[in-house]
């Protein structure tokens, strides 16, 4: 609430105590505050409240108004939960912490500065053993560096024995009354062949 509005309420309360009428109180406020004076209806309403014995000049709490949940403790609770499960969505986080969904969203975006992104697609994720194996192979190759003087380029490609049919490949023309085509669910073959090709300086 603005300072001028609070001052005017205090002055209205003072005018009530010294016996000023509502019209006199309004006139005095307009002289003192000019264009910032309270409206006539507000002056009359607050004068009535003070006349009936009200002492508080602050606004009454609104019905259904709840205390904000954006406290330091709740910010820390949200941070801890998201660190333990970074795939958790705002709805699940709000339900688990028994908090308002919009409050959780504001904490995540404004207080924690987080945003949710899809995982980046990479060719493969290597285990520690696979990384060690590649390191040893690279070390062996580096000791035979003269062979690279004869190689221009190389590439590799993994091929499955068979690939399942795609949705686009299974599309068929049908009339309005004909049944929809069906196909069994299949998965890619577990057997895979690695094709490796190098081009030498001699062609």
Residue pairs with C-beta under 8 A, 6 or more apart in sequence:
1 58
1 59
4 33
4 36
5 38
6 57
6 58
8 29
8 33
8 37
8 38
8 43
9 46
9 57
10 57
11 25
11 28
11 29
11 32
12 25
12 29
12 43
12 46
12 47
12 50
13 46
13 50
13 55
13 57
15 24
15 25
15 28
15 47
16 25
16 47
16 50
16 51
20 28
22 43
22 44
22 47
25 43
25 47
26 37
26 40
26 43
26 44
29 37
29 38
29 43
30 37
38 46
68 103
69 99
69 100
69 103
70 103
70 106
70 107
70 111
74 97
74 99
74 103
74 107
75 107
75 111
75 112
77 97
78 93
78 97
78 99
78 104
78 107
78 108
78 112
79 112
81 88
81 93
81 96
81 97
82 88
82 93
82 108
82 112
82 114
88 96
89 116
90 101
90 104
90 105
90 108
91 101
93 99
93 104
93 108
94 100
94 101
94 103
94 104
97 104
108 114
109 115
126 134
141 147
141 148
149 201
150 200
150 201
150 202
151 198
151 199
151 200
151 201
152 199
152 200
152 201
153 198
153 199
154 196
154 197
154 198
154 199
155 196
155 197
156 194
156 195
156 196
156 197
157 194
157 195
158 192
158 193
158 194
158 195
159 192
159 193
159 194
159 195
160 188
160 189
160 191
160 192
161 189
161 191
161 192
161 193
162 188
162 189
163 188
163 189
164 186
164 187
164 188
165 183
165 186
170 181
170 183
172 181
174 180
174 181
